[in-house]
Amino acid sequence: MLRGNYTARIDEKGRLKIPTHFRRKIEEAYNSNEVYVTSLTGESVQIYPLKEWETIERKLALLPTNEAARNIYVMGTGFWGQESEIDNQGRVLIHPLLRRKAETYGDVAVLGSLTYLNVWNLDRIERFLAENPFTEEHGAVLARLGI
């Protein structure tokens, strides 16, 4: 599981230095440095271990090819997405289109989101959290799971 938040830096070439803790967890769990770097909306960057992304693709393939939700999801994540590898120095390249849209330059927040990493512009994540507080309705959903 990928959890917590680490501040990291995206260099001038658009490479994110994956925090060591996360890199170690990915290597241990997946025995691979292959990742899929994408986003649905461009608001933030998601970095999936490739094996996790392939699980999502298998589920999407179960839907009919004319299913709008499937097509919009595939189109969005495909437009922003690129297969990549974490290099020997722990860096992964973020596509320039996605980097610009997500405003991910310099220091960023890298959040563990259970099965993937979510990379945010620091100001944007603080604004998002302030505008989207945890509500009683959210609590009710999680209570059904005993959380």
Secondary structure, DSSP 8 states (H G I E B T S, - for coil): -EEEEEEEEE-TTSEEE--HHHHHHHHHHHS--EEEEE-SSSSSEEEEEHHHHHHHHHHHTTS-TT-HHHHHHHHHHHHH-EEEE--TTSEEE--HHHHHHTT--EEEEEEEEESSEEEEEHHHHHHHHHHS---HHHHHHHHTTT-
